[in-house]
Amino acid sequence: MQQSGFRSAPVSQALLYFIVASSLLASILDIKHYFHIQIIPHLWVHRQVWRIFIWQTCYANAGELLFGALVIYHLRAIERLFGTRKYASFLTYCFVATNIAAPLLLAAVFRPLTFGQMNYLPPGPTPILFAALAQYHAVIPGVYKFRLLTSTNSDGEEGPGITLSDKFYVYLLSTQLALCQPPGSLLSVAVGWIVGYAWRMDLLPRSKWRIPKWLFKDSQGAEFENLRRRLREGEGVADANQGTGQRPLVRQILDQFRGAF
């Protein structure tokens, strides 16, 4: 069962806080125009190469920020599966790769193919979110499924329907994020998804790279110590129940149905 909140997901929590804070700060200071990329004039004319390093650090409007924050929250399951160090290394690797790949593809491929019509890359960490979404799609199973009926016949029988899983909500939020500023946002989505799957299949150079372990030593030790404390408390409760003759709740429920089958 998925835990609520950011327990055991400090990187996801830090990423969410950073995106919200940077987006609000950029809006308050009226500097949002420094974060998007236009091949002409930003790169080819003014040589503002520094935009390549900052265009994923904030969102430009409230809608993208809302959907991005919700996607980050739901993708915290990846961090719990990978572990904090591996997930932070994955996000850092994808941040560097997509920071370079998306503007390069826009300048060298898509802008010439569209005769200069496709020239804009919207700001925001959409590429790294879809790189993480590729991992979510590959490794996180659906908890439950439900069916949407498209029609019913005159006898009241169920007609053809669509079967969806609980992961549908995450995909719906991601689709909303992808369609915020097309076609630039669609390019960010495609680059992020491809980089995420390429990282997963070890097709990228140095995809096994990890952030130094000593940066996470204290947080992991505290988490293990908290787990040990909870286990000791559980053992103490079990011993107390045995001493008083009280049966565990699960056994009491099972005893109610014993002999009924």
ZAMARGU-4260 file (C-alpha; in steps of 0.2 Angstrom, whole numbers, plus 5000, padded with zeros to 4 digits):
<rodrens>
0) 5000/5000/5000 | 5007/5017/4995 | 5011/5028/5010 | 5004/5046/5010 | 5016/5061/5011
5) 5035/5061/5007 | 5040/5048/5020 | 5056/5040/5013 | 5056/5052/4998 | 5067/5067/5003
10) 5073/5070/4985 | 5055/5071/4978 | 5050/5083/4993 | 5065/5094/4989 | 5062/5094/4971
15) 5044/5099/4974 | 5048/5113/4986 | 5062/5120/4974 | 5051/5120/4959 | 5037/5129/4968
20) 5049/5142/4976 | 5058/5145/4960 | 5043/5147/4950 | 5035/5159/4963 | 5051/5169/4964
25) 5053/5171/4945 | 5035/5177/4945 | 5037/5189/4959 | 5053/5196/4952 | 5046/5197/4934
30) 5061/5187/4927 | 5051/5173/4919 | 5057/5179/4902 | 5075/5173/4906 | 5071/5155/4907
35) 5063/5149/4890 | 5074/5146/4875 | 5071/5153/4858 | 5084/5147/4845 | 5083/5164/4837
40) 5087/5176/4844 | 5093/5169/4861 | 5106/5156/4855 | 5111/5160/4837 | 5110/5179/4838
45) 5113/5184/4857 | 5124/5169/4861 | 5114/5167/4878 | 5121/5149/4881 | 5118/5151/4899
50) 5099/5148/4896 | 5103/5130/4892 | 5108/5127/4910 | 5093/5136/4919 | 5078/5132/4907
55) 5072/5117/4918 | 5073/5126/4935 | 5056/5134/4935 | 5039/5134/4927 | 5032/5150/4918
60) 5013/5148/4923 | 5002/5142/4937 | 4994/5128/4926 | 5011/5120/4922 | 5017/5122/4940
65) 5001/5114/4947 | 5002/5098/4935 | 5021/5097/4938 | 5019/5097/4957 | 5006/5084/4956
70) 5016/5073/4945 | 5032/5075/4956 | 5021/5070/4971 | 5014/5054/4963 | 5032/5049/4956
75) 5039/5048/4974 | 5035/5029/4973 | 5050/5028/4961 | 5062/5035/4974 | 5055/5023/4987
80) 5059/5009/4975 | 5076/5015/4969 | 5082/5022/4985 | 5087/5040/4988 | 5104/5040/4981
85) 5100/5031/4965 | 5085/5042/4962 | 5095/5058/4965 | 5108/5051/4953 | 5095/5047/4940
90) 5087/5064/4941 | 5104/5073/4940 | 5110/5062/4925 | 5093/5066/4916 | 5094/5084/4920
95) 5111/5086/4912 | 5106/5075/4897 | 5090/5083/4893 | 5097/5100/4896 | 5108/5098/4881
100) 5098/5086/4870 | 5081/5096/4869 | 5089/5112/4863 | 5101/5103/4852 | 5087/5093/4843
105) 5076/5109/4842 | 5090/5119/4834 | 5097/5105/4822 | 5082/5095/4818 | 5065/5102/4821
110) 5068/5120/4817 | 5075/5117/4800 | 5061/5104/4796 | 5047/5116/4801 | 5056/5131/4791
115) 5058/5141/4807 | 5041/5139/4814 | 5046/5128/4829 | 5058/5139/4838 | 5052/5139/4856
120) 5056/5128/4871 | 5046/5132/4886 | 5054/5132/4903 | 5051/5119/4917 | 5058/5102/4922
125) 5045/5092/4911 | 5059/5082/4903 | 5066/5075/4919 | 5048/5072/4925 | 5044/5061/4910
130) 5061/5052/4911 | 5055/5047/4929 | 5037/5043/4922 | 5046/5031/4910 | 5053/5022/4925
135) 5035/5023/4933 | 5027/5015/4918 | 5040/5001/4917 | 5042/4996/4936 | 5027/5001/4946
140) 5012/4989/4945 | 4994/4995/4945 | 4986/4992/4962 | 4968/4990/4956 | 4958/4991/4939
145) 4941/4999/4935 | 4931/4999/4919 | 4922/5014/4911 | 4907/5009/4901 | 4904/5017/4885
150) 4886/5011/4882 | 4873/4999/4889 | 4860/4990/4878 | 4841/4990/4880 | 4841/4975/4892
155) 4853/4984/4904 | 4868/4973/4900 | 4885/4981/4900 | 4891/4986/4883 | 4909/4988/4877
160) 4920/4998/4890 | 4938/5003/4893 | 4948/4995/4907 | 4960/5007/4917 | 4971/5005/4932
165) 4975/5017/4946 | 4990/5023/4936 | 4978/5032/4924 | 4977/5047/4935 | 4996/5049/4934
170) 4995/5048/4915 | 4981/5060/4914 | 4991/5073/4924 | 5006/5070/4914 | 4996/5072/4898
175) 4989/5089/4904 | 5007/5094/4907 | 5013/5089/4890 | 4999/5099/4881 | 5002/5115/4891
180) 5013/5123/4877 | 5014/5113/4862 | 5024/5109/4851 | 5039/5114/4862 | 5032/5105/4877
185) 5029/5089/4867 | 5047/5090/4862 | 5052/5091/4880 | 5041/5076/4884 | 5048/5065/4870
190) 5066/5069/4875 | 5063/5065/4893 | 5054/5049/4889 | 5068/5043/4877 | 5082/5048/4889
195) 5073/5039/4904 | 5071/5023/4894 | 5088/5024/4887 | 5095/5026/4905 | 5085/5011/4910
200) 5092/5000/4896 | 5110/5006/4899 | 5111/5013/4882 | 5118/5030/4888 | 5136/5032/4893
205) 5140/5031/4911 | 5122/5027/4915 | 5128/5018/4931 | 5135/5034/4938 | 5130/5038/4956
210) 5132/5053/4967 | 5145/5050/4981 | 5138/5039/4995 | 5144/5050/5009 | 5131/5063/5004
215) 5117/5051/5009 | 5126/5042/5024 | 5118/5051/5038 | 5100/5051/5031 | 5101/5032/5027
220) 5107/5029/5045 | 5093/5039/5053 | 5081/5029/5042 | 5088/5012/5047 | 5088/5018/5066
225) 5070/5023/5064 | 5066/5006/5057 | 5075/4997/5071 | 5066/5007/5084 | 5049/5003/5076
230) 5053/4984/5076 | 5059/4985/5094 | 5042/4993/5098 | 5033/4980/5089 | 5042/4966/5098
235) 5038/4974/5114 | 5019/4975/5110 | 5019/4957/5105 | 5028/4951/5121 | 5016/4961/5131
240) 5001/4953/5122 | 5008/4936/5125 | 5011/4940/5144 | 4993/4945/5146 | 4986/4931/5136
245) 4978/4944/5124 | 4977/4937/5106 | 4983/4948/5091 | 4969/4957/5082 | 4972/4947/5066
250) 4971/4930/5075 | 4954/4936/5083 | 4947/4940/5066 | 4952/4923/5059 | 4945/4913/5074
255) 4928/4921/5070 | 4928/4912/5053 | 4938/4896/5058 | 4927/4881/5054 | 4916/4890/5042
260) 4924/4884/5026
</rodrens>
